[in-house]
Amino acid sequence: MKAVAQRVKSAKVKVNGKDAAEIKRGLLLLVGVGKGDSEEDIGRLARKIINLRIFDDAEGKMNLDIKQVGGQVLSVPQFTLYADTRKGNRPGFDSAATPETAKKYWERFNILLKDNGIDVKEGVFGEHMEVELTNDGPVTIVL
Protein backbone atom coordinates (compact mmCIF):
# COMPACT_ATOMS: atom_id res chain seq x y z
CA MET A 1 0.00 0.00 0.00
CA LYS A 2 1.02 3.55 -0.61
CA ALA A 3 -0.21 6.78 0.92
CA VAL A 4 0.49 10.45 0.57
CA ALA A 5 -0.27 12.23 3.84
CA GLN A 6 -0.80 15.96 3.78
CA ARG A 7 -1.15 17.92 7.00
CA VAL A 8 -4.13 20.20 6.46
CA LYS A 9 -6.04 22.99 8.12
CA SER A 10 -9.07 21.75 6.18
CA ALA A 11 -9.94 19.45 3.29
CA LYS A 12 -13.05 18.58 1.32
CA VAL A 13 -14.13 16.11 -1.35
CA LYS A 14 -16.87 16.83 -3.86
CA VAL A 15 -18.55 14.32 -6.16
CA ASN A 16 -20.76 15.61 -8.98
CA GLY A 17 -20.48 19.12 -7.56
CA LYS A 18 -21.85 18.08 -4.15
CA ASP A 19 -19.92 17.89 -0.89
CA ALA A 20 -19.17 14.25 -0.03
CA ALA A 21 -16.85 14.63 2.97
CA GLU A 22 -15.06 17.39 4.85
CA ILE A 23 -12.59 17.74 7.71
CA LYS A 24 -10.97 20.51 9.65
CA ARG A 25 -7.45 20.11 11.08
CA GLY A 26 -5.85 16.77 10.35
CA LEU A 27 -4.57 14.65 7.49
CA LEU A 28 -5.67 14.31 3.91
CA LEU A 29 -4.65 10.79 2.92
CA LEU A 30 -4.41 9.71 -0.70
CA VAL A 31 -4.38 5.91 -0.45
CA GLY A 32 -3.41 3.39 -3.12
CA VAL A 33 -3.52 -0.39 -3.03
CA GLY A 34 -1.10 -2.45 -5.10
CA LYS A 35 -1.11 -5.99 -6.39
CA GLY A 36 0.37 -8.26 -3.77
CA ASP A 37 -0.61 -6.08 -0.81
CA SER A 38 -1.74 -8.02 2.26
CA GLU A 39 -3.73 -7.59 5.45
CA GLU A 40 -0.38 -7.08 7.16
CA ASP A 41 0.33 -4.12 4.86
CA ILE A 42 -3.01 -2.56 5.78
CA GLY A 43 -2.21 -2.79 9.50
CA ARG A 44 1.33 -1.50 9.06
CA LEU A 45 0.17 1.58 7.13
CA ALA A 46 -2.64 2.29 9.60
CA ARG A 47 -0.23 2.09 12.56
CA LYS A 48 2.22 4.40 10.79
CA ILE A 49 -0.49 7.00 10.14
CA ILE A 50 -1.82 6.80 13.70
CA ASN A 51 1.64 7.30 15.22
CA LEU A 52 3.11 9.70 12.66
CA ARG A 53 4.34 12.73 14.61
CA ILE A 54 3.93 15.56 12.11
CA PHE A 55 1.92 18.07 14.13
CA ASP A 56 3.61 20.90 15.98
CA ASP A 57 4.04 20.87 19.74
CA ALA A 58 4.17 24.02 21.90
CA GLU A 59 7.75 24.70 20.73
CA GLY A 60 6.81 24.43 17.05
CA LYS A 61 8.52 21.05 16.56
CA MET A 62 6.78 18.22 14.70
CA ASN A 63 6.33 16.05 17.74
CA LEU A 64 2.62 15.24 18.05
CA ASP A 65 0.46 12.62 16.34
CA ILE A 66 -3.05 13.06 15.00
CA LYS A 67 -4.75 11.80 18.16
CA GLN A 68 -2.76 14.19 20.36
CA VAL A 69 -4.06 17.18 18.39
CA GLY A 70 -7.62 15.88 18.01
CA GLY A 71 -7.22 15.82 14.24
CA GLN A 72 -9.40 14.19 11.64
CA VAL A 73 -8.57 12.13 8.55
CA LEU A 74 -10.00 12.51 5.07
CA SER A 75 -9.17 9.24 3.29
CA VAL A 76 -9.30 9.34 -0.51
CA PRO A 77 -8.76 6.23 -2.63
CA GLN A 78 -6.23 6.87 -5.39
CA PHE A 79 -5.08 4.08 -7.68
CA THR A 80 -2.92 6.54 -9.64
CA LEU A 81 -0.31 6.28 -6.87
CA TYR A 82 0.69 3.09 -8.68
CA ALA A 83 1.28 4.79 -12.03
CA ASP A 84 4.28 3.52 -13.98
CA THR A 85 5.81 6.26 -16.13
CA ARG A 86 9.07 4.57 -17.06
CA LYS A 87 8.02 4.00 -20.68
CA GLY A 88 6.36 6.53 -22.93
CA ASN A 89 4.16 9.38 -21.84
CA ARG A 90 1.00 7.54 -20.88
CA PRO A 91 1.10 6.03 -17.37
CA GLY A 92 0.43 2.35 -16.90
CA PHE A 93 -1.42 0.98 -13.89
CA ASP A 94 -0.57 -2.72 -13.98
CA SER A 95 0.81 -2.53 -10.42
CA ALA A 96 -2.49 -1.32 -8.97
CA ALA A 97 -4.78 -3.85 -7.31
CA THR A 98 -8.09 -4.75 -8.92
CA PRO A 99 -10.92 -2.37 -8.01
CA GLU A 100 -12.59 -5.06 -5.89
CA THR A 101 -9.46 -5.73 -3.84
CA ALA A 102 -8.52 -2.07 -3.62
CA LYS A 103 -11.94 -1.08 -2.29
CA LYS A 104 -11.93 -3.88 0.29
CA TYR A 105 -8.42 -3.00 1.52
CA TRP A 106 -9.09 0.77 1.55
CA GLU A 107 -12.26 0.23 3.58
CA ARG A 108 -10.39 -2.07 6.00
CA PHE A 109 -7.65 0.57 6.37
CA ASN A 110 -10.27 3.19 7.26
CA ILE A 111 -11.88 0.86 9.80
CA LEU A 112 -8.52 0.31 11.50
CA LEU A 113 -8.06 4.08 11.84
CA LYS A 114 -11.59 4.45 13.25
CA ASP A 115 -11.07 1.54 15.66
CA ASN A 116 -8.09 3.47 17.04
CA GLY A 117 -10.16 6.52 17.89
CA ILE A 118 -9.59 8.62 14.79
CA ASP A 119 -12.45 10.52 13.18
CA VAL A 120 -12.27 9.38 9.53
CA LYS A 121 -14.22 10.86 6.65
CA GLU A 122 -14.05 9.16 3.27
CA GLY A 123 -13.96 10.03 -0.38
CA VAL A 124 -16.09 7.92 -2.71
CA PHE A 125 -14.40 4.87 -4.20
CA GLY A 126 -14.53 4.69 -7.99
CA GLU A 127 -15.94 8.17 -8.46
CA HIS A 128 -14.38 11.22 -10.05
CA MET A 129 -13.67 13.49 -7.08
CA GLU A 130 -12.68 17.10 -6.66
CA VAL A 131 -10.39 17.50 -3.65
CA GLU A 132 -9.89 20.86 -2.00
CA LEU A 133 -7.40 21.46 0.79
CA THR A 134 -5.59 24.06 2.76
CA ASN A 135 -2.17 22.53 3.30
CA ASP A 136 -0.62 23.32 6.67
CA GLY A 137 3.10 23.94 6.35
CA PRO A 138 3.12 22.58 3.71
CA VAL A 139 3.80 19.17 5.18
CA THR A 140 3.52 16.25 2.76
CA ILE A 141 4.82 12.78 3.59
CA VAL A 142 4.96 9.84 1.18
CA LEU A 143 4.45 6.46 2.88
Secondary structure by P-SEA (a helix, b strand, c coil): cbbbbbbccccccccccccccccccccccbbbbcccccaaaaaaaaaaaaaccccccccccccccccccbbbbbbbbbccccccccccccccccccccaaaaaaaaaaaaaaaaaacccccccccccbbbbbbbccccccccc
